[in-house]
């Protein structure tokens, strides 16, 4: 059963996080359902032990009775995002502090998941969405967008659609390679 859980977990990771594994995004989120055992958590730890030297980290942002929201990210890329003065000002306006402490900031994000009982909209910043799109989503309540794909676009639709195409291609290629026997460690680009 462990092999089945490992393969299922790894395939979910690749499906939803390929762009982050490839170094195209600072972070990705995927939902993984609970199993009768907590073996998936050990699998995540083992994978991150293998991938940590390539500049990847992971954190469970939200646990509930049926599933877990797992955030896979590149700490250095995320730090650059959070160092952007506009992003910092936006997050500070939402109650974030000590943005220079990544662990603390991610703990605050996890607390926002717990406290709001929904996806906190600022999550888009952590997923490397353009700030204009995150702000647009909040301002328009998810309506009046120019286009949608991995997220709803409120600014620079053509440029963002090209990113969507890159992310889709990345997922397809990574899944094909993984199913052909390539381990996730070989598919992950070093930082």
N, C-alpha and C positions, 0 to 999 in steps of 0.2 A: 504493500500500500504506500510506503514511503516513496518509492520510485514514482508511482503514479502522481502523488501529491507534488513531488519535486518537479516532474515534467509539466504538470498543470500550472503550478506556481510560476515556473520559469517562462512558460509560454505566455502567461498573463503579463508578466514583467516586460517581456519583449514586445508584445502587442501594443501596450500602452506607453512604454517608456523608450522605444527605439530611438526617437529623436534625441533624447537625453543621453542614452548610451553612446550615440554617435557624436555627441558634442555639439548638436545643433540647438539645444535648449538647456536652460539652467535647471529646469525641474519638470517632472511629470508626476501625475497622481494616478493610482489605479486602485480599484476596489477588489478585495479578495475575500471571498466568502469563508466563513468559519467552517472548520472540520471538527469531527468529534475529538480530535487531539489538537494540540497547539503546535503540531509539527511544522506548519508553515512558517512560524516565527523562527524556528531553528534553521530552516532552509534560507530564510531571508538573511539571518546572521551569517550563515556560511557563504552565501553569495556575496554579501558586502565585504566579508573578509577577503574574498578573491578579487573583488572589484575596487576596494578601497585604494589600492596602490595606483589605480588608474584614474583616481580623482572623483570617485562616486561615493555617495553616502545614502542612507535611507532612514526614514523615521515613520512610525505609525502615528498618524495625526488624530485618528478617531477610531475607537473600537465600539462596536455595538453588538447586540446579541447575534446578528446574522452575518456581519461582514466587518472588514477593516479598511480604512482609507490609508494607503501606503504612499508616502511621498519619497520619490527617488530623485536625488539632486546632485549637482556638481557644486560643492561649497564655494570654490573660487569664482565661478560664474555668478552664483547667487550673491556673493559679496559685492561684486561689481554692480549688479542690479540695485542692490540696497544702498550702495554708495551714491547712486544718481540722486542729486538734490531734489528733483521733483518727486521721485518715488519715495524718498525719505520723508519729505513733507506730507505726502499723501498718507503714508503709514502712521506717522506721528499724529495726524489729525484723527486717526481711528483708534488711538490709544496705545500704539506701539512705542516702546522706549528702548534705549540701549541697542539700537540697530547694529552697533559694532560687535555685539555678542550674538553670533548666529544661533547658538543653542538656545539662548534666552528668547530670541525673536521667534524661533520655531515653536518654542513652548507657548508663547503668546498666541501664535496661529492655532495651535492645537486647542488652547483654551477657548478661542473664538468658535471653533467647531463645537465644543461641548456646550458653551453658553448659549449659542444661537440655535442649536439643534438643526442647523442647515449649513450648507456651504457658505462660509464667509466670502463675500464677493471680492475682497482684496486678495483672495487666493490666486487670482489671475496674475498678479505681480510675481508670485512665487513660481508660477508655471511659465513665466517668461512671455506673457501676453503683453502687448504694447499698453502702456499706461492709459493712452487715449481710449483704447477699447474697454479697459476695466472701468474707467470713469464714465464712459458712455453707457455701459451696461447698467451701472448704478443710477445714473441720472435719468435714463429712459426706462428703467424697470424691465430691462430685457427686450424692449420693443423698439421699433423704428431704426433697426440696424440696416447697414448697407448690404451686407452679405453675411453668411455664416458657414462655418466649417467646424474646426476644432473649438472655436469660440465664436461669439458674435462680433462682427466687425463694425466699428463706428467711424473709422478713419483709415485712409490709405488701403482701400479694398484690393486694388490690383497687387500691391506689394505683399499684402498678407495672404492673398490667394496663392501666390507663388510659394510662400512658406508652407501653406497647407499641402501643396503638391509635393514638396520636399519631404514633409513628415510622413505622408501617405506612402511614398516610394520607399522611404527608409523602413517603415514597418513591414512592407511587403518583402523587401530584400532580406531584412533581418530574420523574419519568420521563415522564409524559404531556406536560408542558410542554417538556421537552428534545426529545422525539421530534417535537413540533410545531414545533420550530425555535428555541426559546429557548436562548440560550447559557448555560452554567453560571454565568458572571459575573453575569447578570441574575437568576438563581435564588438566588444567595448573598446572605444577609442581612448587612449591615454590623454589626460589633461595636459 
